[in-house]
Amino acid sequence: MATTTAKKNTSRAAATPKVKAASAPGKANPAKATVDPFLWASIGITGFSLVLKMLGKKDHAAFAGRLAAQTLLLGMYRKMKK
């Protein structure tokens, strides 16, 4: 009797499609990653640069403004590398 239930379980397992296990969040495929985080980071850096300029820290604002352009370039590179 135990063998018949074992056969039923194996036949049922064979009939159901196999589903891939989800990968860990830290191990995502870099080719499938989106460019949106780079865009939002660049927008945030631009806003931060604006705040620094309004506070009178022009040198720091200029440095932050340069980081925004580099962030956009990294996003473009990542998109082209796909």
Phi, psi and omega per residue, in radians:
M1 nan -0.599 -3.141
A2 -1.183 -0.543 -3.129
T3 -1.239 -0.572 -3.141
T4 -1.227 -0.645 3.102
T5 -1.227 -0.578 3.104
A6 -1.170 -0.671 3.108
K7 -1.145 -0.680 3.124
K8 -1.121 -0.713 -3.141
N9 -1.151 -0.697 -3.138
T10 -1.240 -0.655 3.135
S11 -1.195 -0.618 3.107
R12 -1.186 -0.686 3.135
A13 -1.161 -0.616 3.140
A14 -1.243 -0.515 -3.095
A15 -1.358 -0.496 -3.124
T16 -1.408 2.466 -3.136
P17 -1.228 2.569 3.117
K18 -1.402 2.375 3.140
V19 -1.984 2.315 3.111
K20 -1.195 2.480 3.077
A21 -1.296 2.485 3.122
A22 -1.175 2.426 3.135
S23 -1.329 2.797 3.131
A24 -1.136 2.590 -3.094
P25 -1.046 -0.580 -3.121
G26 -1.383 -0.227 -3.069
K27 -1.948 0.730 3.128
A28 -1.249 2.693 3.111
N29 -1.252 2.073 -3.086
P30 -1.125 -0.426 3.133
A31 -1.235 -0.427 -3.124
K32 -1.649 -0.027 -3.119
A33 -1.216 2.556 -3.120
T34 -1.550 2.944 -3.125
V35 -1.688 -0.120 -3.098
D36 -0.965 -0.717 3.127
P37 -1.039 -0.595 3.118
F38 -1.199 -0.675 3.109
L39 -1.126 -0.835 -3.122
W40 -1.169 -0.623 3.083
A41 -1.123 -0.694 3.122
S42 -1.141 -0.706 3.093
I43 -1.116 -0.722 3.113
G44 -1.134 -0.713 3.115
I45 -1.147 -0.661 3.105
T46 -1.118 -0.735 3.085
G47 -1.119 -0.709 3.100
F48 -1.106 -0.681 3.093
S49 -1.119 -0.696 3.104
L50 -1.096 -0.737 3.115
V51 -1.110 -0.751 3.121
L52 -1.083 -0.691 3.132
K53 -1.157 -0.655 3.118
M54 -1.195 -0.484 3.110
L55 -1.429 -0.078 3.089
G56 1.607 0.146 3.126
K57 -1.712 1.325 -3.019
K58 -1.168 -0.633 -3.137
D59 -1.161 -0.741 3.118
H60 -1.173 -0.634 3.127
A61 -1.144 -0.680 3.122
A62 -1.146 -0.688 3.109
F63 -1.120 -0.784 3.130
A64 -1.127 -0.632 3.102
G65 -1.110 -0.607 3.096
R66 -1.224 -0.558 3.112
L67 -1.152 -0.560 -3.140
A68 -1.111 -0.745 3.132
A69 -1.149 -0.682 3.139
Q70 -1.179 -0.623 3.104
T71 -1.130 -0.719 3.088
L72 -1.128 -0.668 3.105
L73 -1.136 -0.671 3.080
L74 -1.098 -0.691 3.097
G75 -1.120 -0.714 3.106
M76 -1.145 -0.708 3.117
Y77 -1.085 -0.743 -3.133
R78 -1.134 -0.660 3.128
K79 -1.201 -0.689 3.131
M80 -1.212 -0.538 -3.110
K81 -1.253 -0.397 3.096
K82 -0.956 nan nan
